[in-house]
Amino acid sequence: MAAGLAVALMLTSCSANSTGENLLDAGSAPAINGKSQKQERLEAFLKHSASQSQAGQDTFRGFSQYGNDQVLGTPTNFTNGGSDEVANITLNLLLVPIPQAAKAVLGDAMGLNYSVDSRIQGNVTLQTSKPVTHSQLMGMFQQLLRDNGAALVGNGGGYRIIPLAEATKAVSPLSVGNNTSGETGYGPQIIQLRYVSANNMSEVLTPMLPPGMLVHIDVQRNALVLSGTTAEIDAIKETISIFDVDWMRGMSFALVPVKSSSPNAIVQDLEQVFQTRSGPLKGILRFVPNERLKSVLVISSRAKYLRDSQKWIKKMDVLAQSGEASLHVYHIQNRNATDLANILAQVFDNKQTGSAQGSVAPKYATRLR
């Protein structure tokens, strides 16, 4: 009986472990100072395994941060004024020239000073089915002017009606955000963005804006310069309020460590499972392998997909671990270790990648299994 002896076996299921092969190579190494190189390597492996087991208590276990899935904001109504105005203006203009319409609206109804550029042509129709306020009438008249290629621009104490193409270059007071200049008419306004970059916001707004309304994109100050009527700019600001939100609060993130498999290999499998390359989750769910941290970064705008991804990563990591080569040291109690090693080598010879020889580690009595 050979109690106190140990047999070291390398059992390979799917792929060979290079460390185990070096430790348990088929050939016998010459003894050095009473120990073979194989025994020295096995001793170093056991010490390393013990230290890794002890250090494993402090290993990084990953982290996750779940968002609220809200990546769009609630539209804000920027329309101001008119709530205390009296609706007492009624007009009935049918196919009248623009200068005549300007006299009826700006001069007679609102008592404003104005001038009309001689290049302004066209007839307009403006009828009110019920009384309107001054602000409502001004908005209707400015829309009529835009439809006919003209714009109303403030000019000190009065207004000018000029071609629309020249309105963006007309000298007008510049307002910032909600601080309007108090004048009615076509003019520039700076919109300060909080969370979204000016370039990204311009890509969203450009298909919606009339030609010439987006005057400038200020990347350094993260602002947009728009030019238009007060009503038009208020409508665009309402659209901006939907997209200019803290989208990080809506996003979900997780850094999931993997123990057995390569992060790149797991990411390739995850992309097939969730179809993130060309499927419906493209842009919603993203996987980033991190070889340095041996982990997978998951980014999603939906918290549910983050939880599902974490479950899949853990499953894949466990499956990879079961397919990796591993070293087991078993303490023999009732048989000669050399004979048992030879028997096991013959039994598993067809399942292993290389032929195995009986290999005994007599100095290691630790019961590892």
Backbone torsions as a table, in degrees:
resi	resn	phi	psi	omega
1	MET	NA	144.8	-174.8
2	ALA	-124.6	53.0	175.7
3	ALA	-62.9	141.6	-179.8
4	GLY	96.7	-4.0	177.0
5	LEU	-98.3	160.6	-178.5
6	ALA	-133.7	146.5	177.2
7	VAL	-116.7	136.2	-180.0
8	ALA	-110.9	121.3	-176.0
9	LEU	-124.8	143.2	173.8
10	MET	-110.0	112.8	179.2
11	LEU	-106.5	117.7	-175.8
12	THR	-107.8	127.0	-179.8
13	SER	-100.6	-59.2	-176.0
14	CYS	-111.8	-45.2	-176.9
15	SER	-139.0	149.7	-177.2
16	ALA	-80.0	142.8	177.1
17	ASN	-93.1	120.7	-175.1
18	SER	-63.3	-34.8	-179.9
19	THR	-67.1	-42.5	179.3
20	GLY	-65.9	-37.3	179.0
21	GLU	-64.9	-38.3	178.1
22	ASN	-66.5	-36.3	-178.5
23	LEU	-73.8	-39.8	-173.4
24	LEU	-117.0	51.5	178.3
25	ASP	-68.7	159.8	-172.9
26	ALA	-70.3	-37.0	-177.8
27	GLY	-78.0	151.2	178.0
28	SER	-90.1	133.6	-178.6
29	ALA	-91.7	150.7	178.9
30	PRO	-67.0	145.4	-178.9
31	ALA	-73.5	139.7	176.9
32	ILE	-128.2	119.8	-178.4
33	ASN	56.1	39.1	176.8
34	GLY	84.6	-5.5	-179.8
35	LYS	-123.8	138.4	173.9
36	SER	-78.4	159.4	177.7
37	GLN	-61.4	-32.6	178.8
38	LYS	-64.0	-42.1	179.3
39	GLN	-66.8	-38.9	178.3
40	GLU	-63.3	-41.1	179.1
41	ARG	-66.2	-40.5	178.7
42	LEU	-64.3	-39.1	178.1
43	GLU	-64.0	-41.9	178.6
44	ALA	-64.5	-37.5	178.9
45	PHE	-63.9	-43.6	-179.0
46	LEU	-65.2	-40.8	177.7
47	LYS	-64.3	-40.5	179.6
48	HIS	-65.1	-41.1	178.9
49	SER	-62.7	-41.1	179.2
50	ALA	-64.8	-40.9	179.7
51	SER	-67.9	-37.0	178.2
52	GLN	-66.5	-37.8	178.1
53	SER	-64.1	-39.2	178.9
54	GLN	-70.3	-41.0	-178.7
55	ALA	-74.7	-18.3	-178.1
56	GLY	-62.7	-19.7	179.7
57	GLN	-68.2	-22.3	-177.6
58	ASP	-109.6	13.4	-177.1
59	THR	-73.9	157.8	-179.4
60	PHE	-69.8	127.8	-177.8
61	ARG	-105.6	9.0	178.0
62	GLY	85.6	175.2	177.4
63	PHE	-151.7	160.7	178.1
64	SER	-145.2	147.3	178.2
65	GLN	-135.7	117.6	-176.4
66	TYR	-97.4	130.2	177.0
67	GLY	-89.0	-177.3	-179.0
68	ASN	-98.3	7.7	178.2
69	ASP	65.8	7.8	-179.3
70	GLN	-98.7	99.5	180.0
71	VAL	-106.6	1.1	174.8
72	LEU	-126.2	144.1	-178.3
73	GLY	-93.9	178.7	176.5
74	THR	-90.9	129.8	-178.8
75	PRO	-59.8	137.0	179.7
76	THR	-103.3	132.3	179.7
77	ASN	-84.0	114.9	-177.9
78	PHE	-99.4	2.1	-179.9
79	THR	-67.3	122.5	-179.8
80	ASN	-126.8	158.1	178.8
81	GLY	82.8	161.6	176.1
82	GLY	90.7	-15.4	-176.9
83	SER	-69.6	-28.8	-179.8
84	ASP	-104.3	9.5	179.5
85	GLU	-83.7	155.1	178.9
86	VAL	-99.5	130.5	177.8
87	ALA	-84.1	97.6	-175.6
88	ASN	-136.7	18.6	-177.4
89	ILE	-113.7	129.6	176.8
90	THR	-130.5	129.7	-179.0
91	LEU	-130.8	152.3	177.2
92	ASN	-144.9	83.4	-178.9
93	LEU	-107.4	124.1	-176.7
94	LEU	-124.1	109.0	176.9
95	LEU	50.8	52.6	177.3
96	VAL	-101.5	151.2	177.2
97	PRO	-60.4	152.8	-178.1
98	ILE	-58.4	-44.3	177.6
99	PRO	-57.3	-38.8	179.3
100	GLN	-68.4	-38.6	177.5
101	ALA	-65.9	-37.0	178.5
102	ALA	-64.0	-38.0	178.7
103	LYS	-65.1	-40.3	-178.2
104	ALA	-70.2	-37.7	-176.2
105	VAL	-85.7	-58.0	-174.0
106	LEU	-76.1	-43.0	-175.6
107	GLY	-81.2	-59.4	-173.0
108	ASP	-75.4	-48.3	-173.8
109	ALA	-79.0	-36.6	-172.7
110	MET	-112.7	-10.6	176.9
111	GLY	64.8	40.3	-178.8
112	LEU	-107.0	151.8	173.5
113	ASN	-84.1	138.9	-176.6
114	TYR	-154.8	166.0	173.1
115	SER	-142.4	152.9	-178.6
116	VAL	-122.3	126.4	177.3
117	ASP	-63.7	139.8	-176.6
118	SER	-65.4	-17.3	-179.5
119	ARG	-82.3	-8.0	-178.0
120	ILE	-77.0	121.0	-179.9
121	GLN	-126.6	165.4	174.4
122	GLY	117.7	157.7	177.9
123	ASN	-113.6	146.4	-177.5
124	VAL	-132.0	159.1	176.0
125	THR	-125.0	128.6	-179.7
126	LEU	-139.5	110.1	-179.6
127	GLN	-128.9	139.3	177.6
128	THR	-115.5	124.0	-179.8
129	SER	-76.7	-21.1	175.7
130	LYS	-147.1	163.1	-177.6
131	PRO	-58.2	143.9	179.3
132	VAL	-125.4	165.4	178.1
133	THR	-86.6	173.4	177.8
134	HIS	-62.6	-42.2	-179.0
135	SER	-65.5	-41.8	179.3
136	GLN	-65.2	-40.8	179.2
137	LEU	-65.7	-39.7	179.3
138	MET	-64.6	-40.4	178.1
139	GLY	-63.8	-40.6	178.9
140	MET	-65.5	-41.7	-177.9
141	PHE	-68.6	-39.5	179.6
142	GLN	-66.8	-34.2	177.0
143	GLN	-67.9	-37.3	176.0
144	LEU	-61.8	-41.7	179.6
145	LEU	-63.3	-43.6	179.8
146	ARG	-62.2	-41.0	179.7
147	ASP	-62.2	-22.5	-179.7
148	ASN	-107.7	17.5	175.1
149	GLY	74.8	28.1	179.8
150	ALA	-129.8	166.8	179.8
151	ALA	-147.6	150.1	177.8
152	LEU	-99.4	118.4	-174.7
153	VAL	-119.3	134.8	177.3
154	GLY	-66.8	143.4	-178.1
155	ASN	-143.4	76.8	-179.4
156	GLY	66.6	-115.6	-179.2
157	GLY	-87.1	0.9	-177.9
158	GLY	-139.1	-163.5	-177.7
159	TYR	-136.3	155.0	176.4
160	ARG	-124.6	140.1	171.8
161	ILE	-104.9	111.6	-174.2
162	ILE	-128.7	168.7	176.2
163	PRO	-58.9	143.2	-176.4
164	LEU	-61.4	-34.7	-178.4
165	ALA	-63.3	-24.7	-179.0
166	GLU	-95.7	-6.6	-173.8
167	ALA	-67.4	-35.5	-178.2
168	THR	-69.4	-21.8	-179.5
169	LYS	-100.1	0.3	178.1
170	ALA	-72.4	145.3	179.9
171	VAL	-76.0	110.8	-179.3
172	SER	-136.9	152.7	177.1
173	PRO	-60.3	137.4	-179.6
174	LEU	-95.9	125.6	179.0
175	SER	-106.7	155.7	-178.1
176	VAL	-120.3	124.0	175.7
177	GLY	60.1	-126.9	-179.3
178	ASN	-89.2	-1.5	-179.2
179	ASN	-86.9	85.2	-179.3
180	THR	-78.1	160.5	-176.9
181	SER	-77.0	-10.6	-179.0
182	GLY	92.8	-7.3	-179.9
183	GLU	-96.0	149.8	175.5
184	THR	-97.3	141.8	178.3
185	GLY	135.1	-176.8	-178.0
186	TYR	-78.9	128.7	-179.5
187	GLY	-166.6	167.8	-178.4
188	PRO	-86.6	153.2	176.8
189	GLN	-149.1	137.9	178.8
190	ILE	-93.3	128.8	177.9
191	ILE	-109.2	112.8	179.0
192	GLN	-85.2	123.6	179.4
193	LEU	-92.8	146.5	-177.0
194	ARG	-101.1	-47.7	-171.1
195	TYR	-116.8	-33.8	-176.3
196	VAL	-95.9	143.3	180.0
197	SER	-70.0	152.8	-178.5
198	ALA	-63.4	-37.4	179.9
199	ASN	-64.2	-45.6	179.9
200	ASN	-64.4	-40.4	179.8
201	MET	-66.4	-36.3	178.6
202	SER	-64.8	-34.0	177.3
203	GLU	-65.2	-34.6	178.7
204	VAL	-73.3	-40.7	-172.1
205	LEU	-81.9	-31.3	-172.2
206	THR	-53.2	-44.4	178.7
207	PRO	-66.2	-17.9	-177.0
208	MET	-94.9	-19.9	-171.2
209	LEU	-88.0	146.0	171.5
210	PRO	-65.5	154.8	179.7
211	PRO	-56.8	134.4	176.8
212	GLY	84.1	-0.7	-177.7
213	MET	-77.9	-35.1	176.7
214	LEU	-87.5	106.1	-173.3
215	VAL	-86.2	-43.8	-173.2
216	HIS	-155.2	146.4	173.9
217	ILE	-111.8	111.3	-179.2
218	ASP	-95.7	97.5	-176.0
219	VAL	-70.0	-41.4	-176.5
220	GLN	-64.2	-40.3	179.7
221	ARG	-94.3	-0.9	-179.3
222	ASN	51.9	58.9	-176.9
223	ALA	-141.2	159.1	175.4
224	LEU	-118.7	141.0	174.8
225	VAL	-108.3	114.0	179.8
226	LEU	-108.5	153.4	177.4
227	SER	-133.8	125.8	-178.9
228	GLY	175.3	-172.1	176.9
229	THR	-75.0	165.5	179.9
230	THR	-61.3	-41.0	-179.5
231	ALA	-66.6	-40.0	179.8
232	GLU	-65.1	-44.6	-179.0
233	ILE	-68.1	-36.5	176.6
234	ASP	-62.0	-38.1	178.5
235	ALA	-66.8	-38.6	178.5
236	ILE	-69.2	-38.1	177.7
237	LYS	-64.2	-32.9	176.0
238	GLU	-65.1	-39.2	176.3
239	THR	-66.2	-41.0	179.7
240	ILE	-61.6	-37.7	-178.1
241	SER	-62.4	-22.4	178.2
242	ILE	-73.3	-38.3	-174.9
243	PHE	-95.4	-26.7	-176.4
244	ASP	-84.6	73.5	-179.1
245	VAL	-128.9	163.9	177.1
246	ASP	-75.8	86.2	-174.8
247	TRP	-69.1	-18.9	177.6
248	MET	-63.7	-29.8	177.6
249	ARG	-68.8	-24.2	178.8
250	GLY	-89.6	-19.5	-177.7
251	MET	-81.8	153.8	177.4
252	SER	-119.6	138.5	-177.0
253	PHE	-132.7	149.6	174.7
254	ALA	-152.4	138.8	173.8
255	LEU	-115.7	106.9	-171.8
256	VAL	-107.3	116.3	178.6
257	PRO	-74.3	148.7	175.3
258	VAL	-122.1	142.7	-174.2
259	LYS	-103.0	-37.9	-169.1
260	SER	-106.3	-38.2	-173.4
261	SER	-103.7	172.1	177.7
262	SER	-81.8	135.8	177.4
263	PRO	-56.6	-37.5	179.3
264	ASN	-63.3	-40.8	-179.8
265	ALA	-66.4	-40.7	179.4
266	ILE	-66.6	-39.7	179.4
267	VAL	-62.7	-39.8	178.0
268	GLN	-61.6	-40.9	177.8
269	ASP	-68.0	-39.8	-179.9
270	LEU	-64.1	-39.1	179.2
271	GLU	-65.1	-29.4	175.7
272	GLN	-74.8	-38.8	-178.2
273	VAL	-67.3	-47.4	-174.4
274	PHE	-93.2	-5.3	179.1
275	GLN	54.5	52.3	-177.2
276	THR	-86.4	-8.3	179.5
277	ARG	-81.9	-45.4	-176.8
278	SER	-138.5	3.0	-177.6
279	GLY	-89.0	-167.5	-177.4
280	PRO	-68.3	-16.2	-179.3
281	LEU	-95.8	7.8	177.5
282	LYS	-62.5	125.3	-178.2
283	GLY	87.8	-16.9	178.5
284	ILE	-95.5	-35.2	-177.9
285	LEU	-130.5	133.6	-177.1
286	ARG	-139.1	140.7	177.9
287	PHE	-119.1	132.7	-179.8
288	VAL	-126.7	115.3	178.2
289	PRO	-76.0	144.2	177.8
290	ASN	-130.8	98.1	-177.5
291	GLU	-69.7	-34.1	-177.3
292	ARG	-64.3	-42.4	178.1
293	LEU	-92.0	-1.9	-176.9
294	LYS	48.6	59.7	-176.6
295	SER	-152.4	170.3	178.5
296	VAL	-122.1	125.5	177.0
297	LEU	-91.7	126.2	179.9
298	VAL	-112.8	129.6	-179.7
299	ILE	-127.4	129.2	-179.4
300	SER	-152.7	150.2	174.3
301	SER	-89.3	3.5	178.1
302	ARG	-130.1	122.6	-177.0
303	ALA	-62.8	-31.8	-179.1
304	LYS	-61.0	-43.9	-179.7
305	TYR	-65.7	-29.9	177.4
306	LEU	-65.8	-44.8	178.9
307	ARG	-64.8	-41.9	178.9
308	ASP	-63.3	-39.5	-179.4
309	SER	-65.2	-41.8	179.3
310	GLN	-61.1	-39.3	178.8
311	LYS	-64.9	-41.4	-179.5
312	TRP	-67.4	-39.1	179.5
313	ILE	-62.5	-43.3	179.9
314	LYS	-65.3	-39.8	177.8
315	LYS	-63.4	-45.6	-179.3
316	MET	-65.0	-35.8	179.2
317	ASP	-67.0	-39.0	178.3
318	VAL	-66.8	-42.6	178.4
319	LEU	-63.4	-38.9	178.0
320	ALA	-66.1	-37.0	-179.8
321	GLN	-65.9	-37.7	179.2
322	SER	-69.8	-20.1	179.7
323	GLY	-96.8	-3.6	180.0
324	GLU	-83.3	153.0	173.7
325	ALA	-70.1	144.0	-178.1
326	SER	-141.9	154.2	-178.9
327	LEU	-107.7	126.8	180.0
328	HIS	-122.5	131.5	175.9
329	VAL	-111.5	117.7	-176.0
330	TYR	-116.0	132.1	-179.7
331	HIS	-83.1	113.6	-178.2
332	ILE	-79.7	134.0	-177.8
333	GLN	-115.3	-34.7	-168.3
334	ASN	-123.6	15.4	-179.0
335	ARG	-156.5	160.3	176.5
336	ASN	-67.3	128.1	-174.6
337	ALA	-64.1	-38.1	-178.9
338	THR	-64.4	-44.0	179.2
339	ASP	-63.5	-43.0	-179.3
340	LEU	-64.4	-38.4	178.7
341	ALA	-62.8	-40.8	179.0
342	ASN	-66.6	-39.1	179.4
343	ILE	-64.2	-46.5	-179.9
344	LEU	-64.8	-35.1	178.4
345	ALA	-63.2	-39.0	178.7
346	GLN	-70.0	-38.5	-178.8
347	VAL	-64.0	-44.6	-174.5
348	PHE	-97.7	10.4	-175.2
349	ASP	-61.6	-37.6	-178.0
350	ASN	-74.9	-17.2	-176.8
351	LYS	-96.8	-10.5	-177.5
352	GLN	-99.2	157.8	-179.0
353	THR	-73.2	-28.0	-179.6
354	GLY	-133.3	161.3	179.2
355	SER	-71.8	140.7	-177.8
356	ALA	-108.2	144.4	175.8
357	GLN	-112.0	151.8	176.3
358	GLY	-60.2	124.0	-175.8
359	SER	-133.9	120.8	-173.5
360	VAL	-116.4	140.2	175.6
361	ALA	-114.5	83.6	-170.7
362	PRO	-70.6	-17.0	-175.1
363	LYS	-90.5	-2.5	-172.8
364	TYR	-114.2	102.1	-176.4
365	ALA	-99.1	3.6	-179.9
366	THR	-65.0	133.3	-177.6
367	ARG	-85.5	86.8	176.5
368	LEU	-108.5	139.8	-177.7
369	ARG	-142.4	NA	NA
